[in-house]
Amino acid sequence: MSQQEPTEPSLRARLATPRWLLPPVIAAIGIVLIVASSGTVSIIGGGLVAVAVTVAVSLVFLEVGYSEDRARARGEYGPPPGDRDRR
């Protein structure tokens, strides 16, 4: 019996996870606060938009890290971490 490699999740499956829904929802709430009010509430809305952008950028970096981990596990950067000879 041959052991099959675990399949990598597709881009569609990774984007379908709930973490990608968080930034647009936060940004939408912030935009509504900016448009519908003035003063302090408008400033809070701007802060929510900034938080949404920060979370989105963080998720992009997280995805890049996952991609590098998968490449390392496949041995694209040399042997996988468990296969190295100890000196």
Buried (B, 14 or more C-beta within 10 A) or exposed (E): EEEEEEEEEEEEEBEEEEEBEBBEEBBEBBBEBBEEEEEEEBEBBEEBBEBBBEBBEEBEEEBEEEEEEEEBBEEEEEEEEEEEEEE
